[in-house]
Amino acid sequence: MRTNIRELREIRNISQKELGELVGVSRQTINYIELGKTSPKITVALKIAKIFNTPVEEIFELEEE
């Protein structure tokens, strides 16, 4: 899964730690999501989208197999 969370964080000057605290996960989880090592739970994805006021499908994109 590809994501543009890093770009959105940088635009809004939010650290991984701050974003993690806002959505209720660790900084490491945010890092793994950004690197594509893990996919977020639906509730986490929705919280991230709400924080950035951006539709989920504009933040997360499934990679073609």
mmCIF file of the N, C-alpha and C atoms, coordinates in Angstrom:
data_MODEL
# 
_entry.id   MODEL 
# 
loop_
_atom_site.group_PDB 
_atom_site.id 
_atom_site.type_symbol 
_atom_site.label_atom_id 
_atom_site.label_alt_id 
_atom_site.label_comp_id 
_atom_site.label_asym_id 
_atom_site.label_entity_id 
_atom_site.label_seq_id 
_atom_site.pdbx_PDB_ins_code 
_atom_site.Cartn_x 
_atom_site.Cartn_y 
_atom_site.Cartn_z 
_atom_site.occupancy 
_atom_site.B_iso_or_equiv 
_atom_site.pdbx_formal_charge 
_atom_site.auth_seq_id 
_atom_site.auth_comp_id 
_atom_site.auth_asym_id 
_atom_site.auth_atom_id 
_atom_site.pdbx_PDB_model_num 
ATOM 1   N N  . MET A 1 1  ? 0.843   -1.170 0.000  1.00 0.00 ? 1  MET A N  1 
ATOM 2   C CA . MET A 1 1  ? 0.000   0.000  0.000  1.00 0.00 ? 1  MET A CA 1 
ATOM 3   C C  . MET A 1 1  ? 0.890   1.235  0.000  1.00 0.00 ? 1  MET A C  1 
ATOM 4   N N  . ARG A 1 2  ? 0.614   2.123  -0.911 1.00 0.00 ? 2  ARG A N  1 
ATOM 5   C CA . ARG A 1 2  ? 1.344   3.380  -0.947 1.00 0.00 ? 2  ARG A CA 1 
ATOM 6   C C  . ARG A 1 2  ? 0.541   4.444  -0.203 1.00 0.00 ? 2  ARG A C  1 
ATOM 7   N N  . THR A 1 3  ? 1.263   5.393  0.344  1.00 0.00 ? 3  THR A N  1 
ATOM 8   C CA . THR A 1 3  ? 0.612   6.452  1.116  1.00 0.00 ? 3  THR A CA 1 
ATOM 9   C C  . THR A 1 3  ? 1.383   7.760  0.961  1.00 0.00 ? 3  THR A C  1 
ATOM 10  N N  . ASN A 1 4  ? 0.688   8.849  1.128  1.00 0.00 ? 4  ASN A N  1 
ATOM 11  C CA . ASN A 1 4  ? 1.352   10.153 1.107  1.00 0.00 ? 4  ASN A CA 1 
ATOM 12  C C  . ASN A 1 4  ? 1.270   10.838 2.471  1.00 0.00 ? 4  ASN A C  1 
ATOM 13  N N  . ILE A 1 5  ? 1.238   10.030 3.514  1.00 0.00 ? 5  ILE A N  1 
ATOM 14  C CA . ILE A 1 5  ? 1.162   10.581 4.872  1.00 0.00 ? 5  ILE A CA 1 
ATOM 15  C C  . ILE A 1 5  ? 2.367   11.468 5.167  1.00 0.00 ? 5  ILE A C  1 
ATOM 16  N N  . ARG A 1 6  ? 3.549   11.016 4.772  1.00 0.00 ? 6  ARG A N  1 
ATOM 17  C CA . ARG A 1 6  ? 4.750   11.813 5.058  1.00 0.00 ? 6  ARG A CA 1 
ATOM 18  C C  . ARG A 1 6  ? 4.622   13.218 4.473  1.00 0.00 ? 6  ARG A C  1 
ATOM 19  N N  . GLU A 1 7  ? 4.186   13.307 3.225  1.00 0.00 ? 7  GLU A N  1 
ATOM 20  C CA . GLU A 1 7  ? 4.032   14.618 2.588  1.00 0.00 ? 7  GLU A CA 1 
ATOM 21  C C  . GLU A 1 7  ? 3.002   15.476 3.318  1.00 0.00 ? 7  GLU A C  1 
ATOM 22  N N  . LEU A 1 8  ? 1.891   14.859 3.689  1.00 0.00 ? 8  LEU A N  1 
ATOM 23  C CA . LEU A 1 8  ? 0.852   15.599 4.417  1.00 0.00 ? 8  LEU A CA 1 
ATOM 24  C C  . LEU A 1 8  ? 1.363   16.060 5.781  1.00 0.00 ? 8  LEU A C  1 
ATOM 25  N N  . ARG A 1 9  ? 2.127   15.219 6.456  1.00 0.00 ? 9  ARG A N  1 
ATOM 26  C CA . ARG A 1 9  ? 2.692   15.608 7.762  1.00 0.00 ? 9  ARG A CA 1 
ATOM 27  C C  . ARG A 1 9  ? 3.639   16.781 7.602  1.00 0.00 ? 9  ARG A C  1 
ATOM 28  N N  . GLU A 1 10 ? 4.506   16.696 6.581  1.00 0.00 ? 10 GLU A N  1 
ATOM 29  C CA . GLU A 1 10 ? 5.501   17.756 6.392  1.00 0.00 ? 10 GLU A CA 1 
ATOM 30  C C  . GLU A 1 10 ? 4.841   19.085 6.053  1.00 0.00 ? 10 GLU A C  1 
ATOM 31  N N  . ILE A 1 11 ? 3.794   19.049 5.228  1.00 0.00 ? 11 ILE A N  1 
ATOM 32  C CA . ILE A 1 11 ? 3.076   20.280 4.880  1.00 0.00 ? 11 ILE A CA 1 
ATOM 33  C C  . ILE A 1 11 ? 2.499   20.930 6.132  1.00 0.00 ? 11 ILE A C  1 
ATOM 34  N N  . ARG A 1 12 ? 1.990   20.114 7.046  1.00 0.00 ? 12 ARG A N  1 
ATOM 35  C CA . ARG A 1 12 ? 1.346   20.628 8.261  1.00 0.00 ? 12 ARG A CA 1 
ATOM 36  C C  . ARG A 1 12 ? 2.280   20.659 9.465  1.00 0.00 ? 12 ARG A C  1 
ATOM 37  N N  . ASN A 1 13 ? 3.542   20.297 9.241  1.00 0.00 ? 13 ASN A N  1 
ATOM 38  C CA . ASN A 1 13 ? 4.552   20.334 10.293 1.00 0.00 ? 13 ASN A CA 1 
ATOM 39  C C  . ASN A 1 13 ? 4.145   19.489 11.504 1.00 0.00 ? 13 ASN A C  1 
ATOM 40  N N  . ILE A 1 14 ? 3.726   18.241 11.228 1.00 0.00 ? 14 ILE A N  1 
ATOM 41  C CA . ILE A 1 14 ? 3.333   17.303 12.277 1.00 0.00 ? 14 ILE A CA 1 
ATOM 42  C C  . ILE A 1 14 ? 4.341   16.159 12.285 1.00 0.00 ? 14 ILE A C  1 
ATOM 43  N N  . SER A 1 15 ? 4.872   15.819 13.438 1.00 0.00 ? 15 SER A N  1 
ATOM 44  C CA . SER A 1 15 ? 5.823   14.710 13.535 1.00 0.00 ? 15 SER A CA 1 
ATOM 45  C C  . SER A 1 15 ? 5.086   13.369 13.538 1.00 0.00 ? 15 SER A C  1 
ATOM 46  N N  . GLN A 1 16 ? 5.823   12.303 13.322 1.00 0.00 ? 16 GLN A N  1 
ATOM 47  C CA . GLN A 1 16 ? 5.231   10.970 13.411 1.00 0.00 ? 16 GLN A CA 1 
ATOM 48  C C  . GLN A 1 16 ? 4.671   10.737 14.809 1.00 0.00 ? 16 GLN A C  1 
ATOM 49  N N  . LYS A 1 17 ? 5.399   11.179 15.807 1.00 0.00 ? 17 LYS A N  1 
ATOM 50  C CA . LYS A 1 17 ? 4.951   11.009 17.187 1.00 0.00 ? 17 LYS A CA 1 
ATOM 51  C C  . LYS A 1 17 ? 3.640   11.740 17.427 1.00 0.00 ? 17 LYS A C  1 
ATOM 52  N N  . GLU A 1 18 ? 3.553   12.986 16.967 1.00 0.00 ? 18 GLU A N  1 
ATOM 53  C CA . GLU A 1 18 ? 2.322   13.766 17.150 1.00 0.00 ? 18 GLU A CA 1 
ATOM 54  C C  . GLU A 1 18 ? 1.139   13.118 16.439 1.00 0.00 ? 18 GLU A C  1 
ATOM 55  N N  . LEU A 1 19 ? 1.365   12.660 15.202 1.00 0.00 ? 19 LEU A N  1 
ATOM 56  C CA . LEU A 1 19 ? 0.283   12.011 14.461 1.00 0.00 ? 19 LEU A CA 1 
ATOM 57  C C  . LEU A 1 19 ? -0.149  10.730 15.165 1.00 0.00 ? 19 LEU A C  1 
ATOM 58  N N  . GLY A 1 20 ? 0.818   9.966  15.626 1.00 0.00 ? 20 GLY A N  1 
ATOM 59  C CA . GLY A 1 20 ? 0.503   8.745  16.355 1.00 0.00 ? 20 GLY A CA 1 
ATOM 60  C C  . GLY A 1 20 ? -0.349  9.019  17.581 1.00 0.00 ? 20 GLY A C  1 
ATOM 61  N N  . GLU A 1 21 ? 0.005   10.062 18.319 1.00 0.00 ? 21 GLU A N  1 
ATOM 62  C CA . GLU A 1 21 ? -0.775  10.417 19.512 1.00 0.00 ? 21 GLU A CA 1 
ATOM 63  C C  . GLU A 1 21 ? -2.193  10.830 19.142 1.00 0.00 ? 21 GLU A C  1 
ATOM 64  N N  . LEU A 1 22 ? -2.331  11.536 18.025 1.00 0.00 ? 22 LEU A N  1 
ATOM 65  C CA . LEU A 1 22 ? -3.658  11.987 17.598 1.00 0.00 ? 22 LEU A CA 1 
ATOM 66  C C  . LEU A 1 22 ? -4.568  10.832 17.192 1.00 0.00 ? 22 LEU A C  1 
ATOM 67  N N  . VAL A 1 23 ? -3.985  9.784  16.610 1.00 0.00 ? 23 VAL A N  1 
ATOM 68  C CA . VAL A 1 23 ? -4.809  8.657  16.145 1.00 0.00 ? 23 VAL A CA 1 
ATOM 69  C C  . VAL A 1 23 ? -4.771  7.459  17.085 1.00 0.00 ? 23 VAL A C  1 
ATOM 70  N N  . GLY A 1 24 ? -3.943  7.522  18.135 1.00 0.00 ? 24 GLY A N  1 
ATOM 71  C CA . GLY A 1 24 ? -3.908  6.462  19.134 1.00 0.00 ? 24 GLY A CA 1 
ATOM 72  C C  . GLY A 1 24 ? -3.021  5.282  18.800 1.00 0.00 ? 24 GLY A C  1 
ATOM 73  N N  . VAL A 1 25 ? -1.929  5.539  18.058 1.00 0.00 ? 25 VAL A N  1 
ATOM 74  C CA . VAL A 1 25 ? -0.950  4.493  17.766 1.00 0.00 ? 25 VAL A CA 1 
ATOM 75  C C  . VAL A 1 25 ? 0.450   5.039  18.062 1.00 0.00 ? 25 VAL A C  1 
ATOM 76  N N  . SER A 1 26 ? 1.434   4.171  18.003 1.00 0.00 ? 26 SER A N  1 
ATOM 77  C CA . SER A 1 26 ? 2.804   4.602  18.291 1.00 0.00 ? 26 SER A CA 1 
ATOM 78  C C  . SER A 1 26 ? 3.446   5.303  17.089 1.00 0.00 ? 26 SER A C  1 
ATOM 79  N N  . ARG A 1 27 ? 4.536   6.002  17.361 1.00 0.00 ? 27 ARG A N  1 
ATOM 80  C CA . ARG A 1 27 ? 5.318   6.621  16.294 1.00 0.00 ? 27 ARG A CA 1 
ATOM 81  C C  . ARG A 1 27 ? 5.812   5.549  15.335 1.00 0.00 ? 27 ARG A C  1 
ATOM 82  N N  . GLN A 1 28 ? 6.195   4.390  15.881 1.00 0.00 ? 28 GLN A N  1 
ATOM 83  C CA . GLN A 1 28 ? 6.700   3.299  15.050 1.00 0.00 ? 28 GLN A CA 1 
ATOM 84  C C  . GLN A 1 28 ? 5.628   2.801  14.081 1.00 0.00 ? 28 GLN A C  1 
ATOM 85  N N  . THR A 1 29 ? 4.383   2.760  14.544 1.00 0.00 ? 29 THR A N  1 
ATOM 86  C CA . THR A 1 29 ? 3.293   2.337  13.666 1.00 0.00 ? 29 THR A CA 1 
ATOM 87  C C  . THR A 1 29 ? 3.126   3.311  12.513 1.00 0.00 ? 29 THR A C  1 
ATOM 88  N N  . ILE A 1 30 ? 3.170   4.595  12.799 1.00 0.00 ? 30 ILE A N  1 
ATOM 89  C CA . ILE A 1 30 ? 3.076   5.603  11.737 1.00 0.00 ? 30 ILE A CA 1 
ATOM 90  C C  . ILE A 1 30 ? 4.235   5.422  10.765 1.00 0.00 ? 30 ILE A C  1 
ATOM 91  N N  . ASN A 1 31 ? 5.429   5.189  11.277 1.00 0.00 ? 31 ASN A N  1 
ATOM 92  C CA . ASN A 1 31 ? 6.597   4.975  10.433 1.00 0.00 ? 31 ASN A CA 1 
ATOM 93  C C  . ASN A 1 31 ? 6.394   3.766  9.518  1.00 0.00 ? 31 ASN A C  1 
ATOM 94  N N  . TYR A 1 32 ? 5.925   2.656  10.080 1.00 0.00 ? 32 TYR A N  1 
ATOM 95  C CA . TYR A 1 32 ? 5.702   1.438  9.284  1.00 0.00 ? 32 TYR A CA 1 
ATOM 96  C C  . TYR A 1 32 ? 4.627   1.660  8.225  1.00 0.00 ? 32 TYR A C  1 
ATOM 97  N N  . ILE A 1 33 ? 3.587   2.413  8.549  1.00 0.00 ? 33 ILE A N  1 
ATOM 98  C CA . ILE A 1 33 ? 2.546   2.711  7.568  1.00 0.00 ? 33 ILE A CA 1 
ATOM 99  C C  . ILE A 1 33 ? 3.138   3.550  6.436  1.00 0.00 ? 33 ILE A C  1 
ATOM 100 N N  . GLU A 1 34 ? 3.916   4.570  6.793  1.00 0.00 ? 34 GLU A N  1 
ATOM 101 C CA . GLU A 1 34 ? 4.533   5.423  5.769  1.00 0.00 ? 34 GLU A CA 1 
ATOM 102 C C  . GLU A 1 34 ? 5.471   4.639  4.861  1.00 0.00 ? 34 GLU A C  1 
ATOM 103 N N  . LEU A 1 35 ? 6.190   3.684  5.425  1.00 0.00 ? 35 LEU A N  1 
ATOM 104 C CA . LEU A 1 35 ? 7.135   2.880  4.640  1.00 0.00 ? 35 LEU A CA 1 
ATOM 105 C C  . LEU A 1 35 ? 6.461   1.752  3.870  1.00 0.00 ? 35 LEU A C  1 
ATOM 106 N N  . GLY A 1 36 ? 5.176   1.546  4.101  1.00 0.00 ? 36 GLY A N  1 
ATOM 107 C CA . GLY A 1 36 ? 4.453   0.478  3.416  1.00 0.00 ? 36 GLY A CA 1 
ATOM 108 C C  . GLY A 1 36 ? 4.714   -0.898 3.996  1.00 0.00 ? 36 GLY A C  1 
ATOM 109 N N  . LYS A 1 37 ? 5.271   -0.935 5.214  1.00 0.00 ? 37 LYS A N  1 
ATOM 110 C CA . LYS A 1 37 ? 5.552   -2.216 5.870  1.00 0.00 ? 37 LYS A CA 1 
ATOM 111 C C  . LYS A 1 37 ? 4.310   -2.811 6.513  1.00 0.00 ? 37 LYS A C  1 
ATOM 112 N N  . THR A 1 38 ? 3.309   -1.978 6.769  1.00 0.00 ? 38 THR A N  1 
ATOM 113 C CA . THR A 1 38 ? 2.047   -2.444 7.340  1.00 0.00 ? 38 THR A CA 1 
ATOM 114 C C  . THR A 1 38 ? 0.929   -1.557 6.824  1.00 0.00 ? 38 THR A C  1 
ATOM 115 N N  . SER A 1 39 ? -0.264  -2.101 6.819  1.00 0.00 ? 39 SER A N  1 
ATOM 116 C CA . SER A 1 39 ? -1.448  -1.328 6.441  1.00 0.00 ? 39 SER A CA 1 
ATOM 117 C C  . SER A 1 39 ? -2.192  -0.955 7.712  1.00 0.00 ? 39 SER A C  1 
ATOM 118 N N  . PRO A 1 40 ? -2.750  0.250  7.751  1.00 0.00 ? 40 PRO A N  1 
ATOM 119 C CA . PRO A 1 40 ? -3.455  0.664  8.961  1.00 0.00 ? 40 PRO A CA 1 
ATOM 120 C C  . PRO A 1 40 ? -4.809  -0.020 9.086  1.00 0.00 ? 40 PRO A C  1 
ATOM 121 N N  . LYS A 1 41 ? -5.268  -0.159 10.308 1.00 0.00 ? 41 LYS A N  1 
ATOM 122 C CA . LYS A 1 41 ? -6.643  -0.600 10.528 1.00 0.00 ? 41 LYS A CA 1 
ATOM 123 C C  . LYS A 1 41 ? -7.557  0.475  9.943  1.00 0.00 ? 41 LYS A C  1 
ATOM 124 N N  . ILE A 1 42 ? -8.763  0.082  9.611  1.00 0.00 ? 42 ILE A N  1 
ATOM 125 C CA . ILE A 1 42 ? -9.709  1.028  9.003  1.00 0.00 ? 42 ILE A CA 1 
ATOM 126 C C  . ILE A 1 42 ? -9.932  2.232  9.912  1.00 0.00 ? 42 ILE A C  1 
ATOM 127 N N  . THR A 1 43 ? -10.051 1.992  11.205 1.00 0.00 ? 43 THR A N  1 
ATOM 128 C CA . THR A 1 43 ? -10.298 3.110  12.124 1.00 0.00 ? 43 THR A CA 1 
ATOM 129 C C  . THR A 1 43 ? -9.126  4.088  12.134 1.00 0.00 ? 43 THR A C  1 
ATOM 130 N N  . VAL A 1 44 ? -7.910  3.577  12.063 1.00 0.00 ? 44 VAL A N  1 
ATOM 131 C CA . VAL A 1 44 ? -6.730  4.438  12.029 1.00 0.00 ? 44 VAL A CA 1 
ATOM 132 C C  . VAL A 1 44 ? -6.694  5.219  10.727 1.00 0.00 ? 44 VAL A C  1 
ATOM 133 N N  . ALA A 1 45 ? -6.968  4.560  9.611  1.00 0.00 ? 45 ALA A N  1 
ATOM 134 C CA . ALA A 1 45 ? -6.979  5.237  8.307  1.00 0.00 ? 45 ALA A CA 1 
ATOM 135 C C  . ALA A 1 45 ? -8.014  6.363  8.292  1.00 0.00 ? 45 ALA A C  1 
ATOM 136 N N  . LEU A 1 46 ? -9.182  6.103  8.864  1.00 0.00 ? 46 LEU A N  1 
ATOM 137 C CA . LEU A 1 46 ? -10.229 7.127  8.901  1.00 0.00 ? 46 LEU A CA 1 
ATOM 138 C C  . LEU A 1 46 ? -9.835  8.299  9.790  1.00 0.00 ? 46 LEU A C  1 
ATOM 139 N N  . LYS A 1 47 ? -9.193  8.012  10.915 1.00 0.00 ? 47 LYS A N  1 
ATOM 140 C CA . LYS A 1 47 ? -8.732  9.088  11.802 1.00 0.00 ? 47 LYS A CA 1 
ATOM 141 C C  . LYS A 1 47 ? -7.676  9.941  11.106 1.00 0.00 ? 47 LYS A C  1 
ATOM 142 N N  . ILE A 1 48 ? -6.744  9.296  10.403 1.00 0.00 ? 48 ILE A N  1 
ATOM 143 C CA . ILE A 1 48 ? -5.701  10.031 9.669  1.00 0.00 ? 48 ILE A CA 1 
ATOM 144 C C  . ILE A 1 48 ? -6.344  10.929 8.617  1.00 0.00 ? 48 ILE A C  1 
ATOM 145 N N  . ALA A 1 49 ? -7.303  10.383 7.884  1.00 0.00 ? 49 ALA A N  1 
ATOM 146 C CA . ALA A 1 49 ? -7.986  11.163 6.855  1.00 0.00 ? 49 ALA A CA 1 
ATOM 147 C C  . ALA A 1 49 ? -8.698  12.371 7.466  1.00 0.00 ? 49 ALA A C  1 
ATOM 148 N N  . LYS A 1 50 ? -9.321  12.162 8.613  1.00 0.00 ? 50 LYS A N  1 
ATOM 149 C CA . LYS A 1 50 ? -10.026 13.257 9.277  1.00 0.00 ? 50 LYS A CA 1 
ATOM 150 C C  . LYS A 1 50 ? -9.054  14.344 9.738  1.00 0.00 ? 50 LYS A C  1 
ATOM 151 N N  . ILE A 1 51 ? -7.923  13.940 10.295 1.00 0.00 ? 51 ILE A N  1 
ATOM 152 C CA . ILE A 1 51 ? -6.923  14.908 10.757 1.00 0.00 ? 51 ILE A CA 1 
ATOM 153 C C  . ILE A 1 51 ? -6.436  15.787 9.609  1.00 0.00 ? 51 ILE A C  1 
ATOM 154 N N  . PHE A 1 52 ? -6.206  15.157 8.449  1.00 0.00 ? 52 PHE A N  1 
ATOM 155 C CA . PHE A 1 52 ? -5.701  15.905 7.294  1.00 0.00 ? 52 PHE A CA 1 
ATOM 156 C C  . PHE A 1 52 ? -6.817  16.467 6.422  1.00 0.00 ? 52 PHE A C  1 
ATOM 157 N N  . ASN A 1 53 ? -8.084  16.224 6.836  1.00 0.00 ? 53 ASN A N  1 
ATOM 158 C CA . ASN A 1 53 ? -9.233  16.712 6.081  1.00 0.00 ? 53 ASN A CA 1 
ATOM 159 C C  . ASN A 1 53 ? -9.110  16.328 4.602  1.00 0.00 ? 53 ASN A C  1 
ATOM 160 N N  . THR A 1 54 ? -8.777  15.064 4.395  1.00 0.00 ? 54 THR A N  1 
ATOM 161 C CA . THR A 1 54 ? -8.531  14.535 3.060  1.00 0.00 ? 54 THR A CA 1 
ATOM 162 C C  . THR A 1 54 ? -9.208  13.173 2.940  1.00 0.00 ? 54 THR A C  1 
ATOM 163 N N  . PRO A 1 55 ? -9.861  12.885 1.811  1.00 0.00 ? 55 PRO A N  1 
ATOM 164 C CA . PRO A 1 55 ? -10.477 11.567 1.645  1.00 0.00 ? 55 PRO A CA 1 
ATOM 165 C C  . PRO A 1 55 ? -9.449  10.437 1.772  1.00 0.00 ? 55 PRO A C  1 
ATOM 166 N N  . VAL A 1 56 ? -9.874  9.336  2.367  1.00 0.00 ? 56 VAL A N  1 
ATOM 167 C CA . VAL A 1 56 ? -8.988  8.188  2.579  1.00 0.00 ? 56 VAL A CA 1 
ATOM 168 C C  . VAL A 1 56 ? -8.325  7.759  1.282  1.00 0.00 ? 56 VAL A C  1 
ATOM 169 N N  . GLU A 1 57 ? -9.088  7.726  0.193  1.00 0.00 ? 57 GLU A N  1 
ATOM 170 C CA . GLU A 1 57 ? -8.542  7.248  -1.075 1.00 0.00 ? 57 GLU A CA 1 
ATOM 171 C C  . GLU A 1 57 ? -7.488  8.179  -1.674 1.00 0.00 ? 57 GLU A C  1 
ATOM 172 N N  . GLU A 1 58 ? -7.390  9.400  -1.156 1.00 0.00 ? 58 GLU A N  1 
ATOM 173 C CA . GLU A 1 58 ? -6.321  10.303 -1.588 1.00 0.00 ? 58 GLU A CA 1 
ATOM 174 C C  . GLU A 1 58 ? -5.064  10.137 -0.735 1.00 0.00 ? 58 GLU A C  1 
ATOM 175 N N  . ILE A 1 59 ? -5.186  9.462  0.393  1.00 0.00 ? 59 ILE A N  1 
ATOM 176 C CA . ILE A 1 59 ? -4.041  9.236  1.271  1.00 0.00 ? 59 ILE A CA 1 
ATOM 177 C C  . ILE A 1 59 ? -3.448  7.855  1.054  1.00 0.00 ? 59 ILE A C  1 
ATOM 178 N N  . PHE A 1 60 ? -4.310  6.864  0.876  1.00 0.00 ? 60 PHE A N  1 
ATOM 179 C CA . PHE A 1 60 ? -3.862  5.477  0.729  1.00 0.00 ? 60 PHE A CA 1 
ATOM 180 C C  . PHE A 1 60 ? -4.214  4.959  -0.656 1.00 0.00 ? 60 PHE A C  1 
ATOM 181 N N  . GLU A 1 61 ? -3.272  4.264  -1.267 1.00 0.00 ? 61 GLU A N  1 
ATOM 182 C CA . GLU A 1 61 ? -3.485  3.698  -2.588 1.00 0.00 ? 61 GLU A CA 1 
ATOM 183 C C  . GLU A 1 61 ? -2.959  2.264  -2.624 1.00 0.00 ? 61 GLU A C  1 
ATOM 184 N N  . LEU A 1 62 ? -3.810  1.348  -3.030 1.00 0.00 ? 62 LEU A N  1 
ATOM 185 C CA . LEU A 1 62 ? -3.378  -0.034 -3.162 1.00 0.00 ? 62 LEU A CA 1 
ATOM 186 C C  . LEU A 1 62 ? -2.428  -0.162 -4.340 1.00 0.00 ? 62 LEU A C  1 
ATOM 187 N N  . GLU A 1 63 ? -1.350  -0.890 -4.132 1.00 0.00 ? 63 GLU A N  1 
ATOM 188 C CA . GLU A 1 63 ? -0.413  -1.138 -5.222 1.00 0.00 ? 63 GLU A CA 1 
ATOM 189 C C  . GLU A 1 63 ? -0.919  -2.294 -6.051 1.00 0.00 ? 63 GLU A C  1 
ATOM 190 N N  . GLU A 1 64 ? -0.780  -2.164 -7.349 1.00 0.00 ? 64 GLU A N  1 
ATOM 191 C CA . GLU A 1 64 ? -1.211  -3.229 -8.256 1.00 0.00 ? 64 GLU A CA 1 
ATOM 192 C C  . GLU A 1 64 ? -0.263  -4.402 -8.113 1.00 0.00 ? 64 GLU A C  1 
ATOM 193 N N  . GLU A 1 65 ? -0.816  -5.597 -8.108 1.00 0.00 ? 65 GLU A N  1 
ATOM 194 C CA . GLU A 1 65 ? 0.013   -6.796 -7.956 1.00 0.00 ? 65 GLU A CA 1 
ATOM 195 C C  . GLU A 1 65 ? 0.479   -7.306 -9.291 1.00 0.00 ? 65 GLU A C  1 
# 
